[in-house]
Amino acid sequence: MKMYSVRYVHKISPSASDTKEPIELNQEDLVNRRALGAALRKTKVLSKGERLTHFQVRSNEVVCFPAASVWQSIVLVPTK
């Protein structure tokens, strides 16, 4: 298990206050978009019925792209 801070990126007016408390994810949650979407719904980062179109694992963060949402992306950054 690893803790991740959550930051929402708004399409029109991004704000530094668009965050959520840290969440825990397993390595298995990052194997595909369905697994990650399910984990994000379970932790209430995504609402019931929301899904991801895709995601990218970068060197120090995971960038998630929701399908039909006000958020352009959701950025997950590992915490120490």
N, C-alpha and C positions, 0 to 999 in steps of 0.2 A: 504494500500500500504506500502511496505517495500523496502528499498534500499538495493541492494546487490552489493558487489564488485565482479569482474569476473576475474578468473585466469585460464588460459589454461595450461594443463599438457601435454607435448610432450612425445611420446613413447620412443624416443631414447635419446634426449638431452634436458631435461627440463631447462627452463630459467626463472628467476625472472621477466624478462621484458615481458613475454607472458601474458599481461593483457589487459583489455578493461575498458572503463569508467563505473562507476556504473550504474546499471539498476534498474527499479522498477518492482516488481512482487506483485500480489495479492495472498492471501491465496488460492484462487480457482486455481491458476496456478500450485499449488503443489499437486493437488488431484490425478493426474496420469501422465504417461509419455507423453501422447498425448497433454494434456493441457500444460505441461511444455515445450515440444518441440515447440508448436505453439507460446508460449510466448517468447521463446529464438529466434525463427525465426523473430518474430515481432521486437524484440530489436536488431536484427542483430548479436547476439551471435553465432547463427547457420546460415548457408547459406540457401538459398531457396532450398527446397528438402531434406535437411538433417533431420535426425530424431534421437531420443534417443532409445537405446535398453532398458535401465532402469536408475533409479536414486535412490539415498539413501539420506534420510533426517537424518542427524546426529545432535548431540546436538548443535553445533555452525556453521554448514555449510550444504550445499546441494551439493552432488557430482553427476554429470551427466555423463553418458557414451554414447557418440555419436556412431551411427552405423558404417558407413564407413568414417573415418576421420583420419587426421594426428594426432589429439589429442586423447590421451588415455582417458582423462577425462577433465571436466570443473568443477571448484570448485566455488561455489557461497557462499560468506560469508556476513552475514548481517552487514551493517554499522550502526554507531550510529548517 
